[in-house]
Amino acid sequence: MNFKTSRTVMWIGFVIGIIVALIGTSGGNEVTNPWLFGIGMVIFILSLLQAFIFYRCPICGYSLMNVKGCIPKYCPKCGEVINDVQR
């Protein structure tokens, strides 16, 4: 999986996980459906885990999880252009 796909999957997983968890709470303060809440949290955590594994510079393998903002054009570690790399 390339780093752009990994970032997209991460954000989609975050949104789906939060929505499913909120449905499990039914808008209140208490968890009314613990299965839905748990499934939502698992989706959220798995999307974060896959990002830690796959959201990396395709050239040097540096994790891009600690880069704030958008996908960087240059790798903060090796300085190579990564936004246009097709690996």
C-alpha positions in Angstrom: 0.0 0.0 0.0 1.5 3.4 -0.9 1.6 6.2 1.6 -1.2 8.3 0.0 -3.6 5.3 0.1 -2.7 4.7 3.7 -3.5 8.2 4.7 -6.9 8.0 2.9 -7.7 4.7 4.6 -6.7 6.2 8.0 -9.1 9.1 7.6 -11.9 6.9 6.3 -11.4 4.5 9.2 -11.4 7.4 11.7 -14.7 8.7 10.4 -16.4 5.3 10.2 -15.1 4.3 13.6 -16.3 7.5 15.3 -19.7 7.3 13.6 -20.2 3.6 14.6 -19.1 4.4 18.2 -21.5 7.3 18.4 -24.3 5.1 17.1 -23.4 2.7 19.9 -23.9 5.5 22.5 -27.2 6.7 20.8 -26.3 10.3 21.4 -26.3 10.1 25.2 -23.6 9.9 27.8 -24.0 6.2 28.4 -23.1 3.3 26.1 -26.4 1.8 25.1 -25.0 -0.8 22.6 -21.5 -1.9 23.8 -21.0 -4.1 20.7 -21.4 -1.1 18.3 -19.3 1.1 20.5 -16.6 -1.6 20.6 -16.7 -2.2 16.9 -16.3 1.5 16.3 -13.3 1.7 18.6 -11.7 -1.3 16.9 -12.1 0.3 13.5 -10.6 3.5 14.8 -7.6 1.7 16.3 -7.0 -0.5 13.3 -7.0 2.5 10.9 -4.5 4.2 13.2 -2.3 1.0 13.4 -2.3 0.6 9.6 -1.2 4.2 9.2 1.7 3.6 11.6 2.7 0.6 9.4 2.2 1.9 5.9 2.2 5.8 6.1 6.0 6.0 5.4 8.4 7.7 3.0 8.6 5.3 0.0 12.3 6.1 -0.4 13.8 5.8 3.1 10.9 4.3 5.1 10.6 7.2 7.6 7.2 7.4 9.3 5.2 10.4 8.2 2.8 10.1 11.1 4.6 12.8 13.0 4.4 15.3 10.1 1.7 17.9 10.8 -0.6 19.1 8.0 -1.0 17.7 4.5 1.1 15.0 2.8 4.6 16.6 2.6 6.2 17.2 -0.8 9.6 16.3 0.7 10.6 13.7 3.2 11.6 15.4 6.5 14.4 12.8 7.0 16.0 12.1 3.6 14.8 15.3 1.8 13.8 13.5 -1.4 10.6 14.4 -3.3 7.9 11.9 -2.2 4.7 13.5 -3.4 5.3 12.3 -7.0 6.9 8.9 -6.3 5.0 6.0 -7.7 6.1 3.0 -5.7 
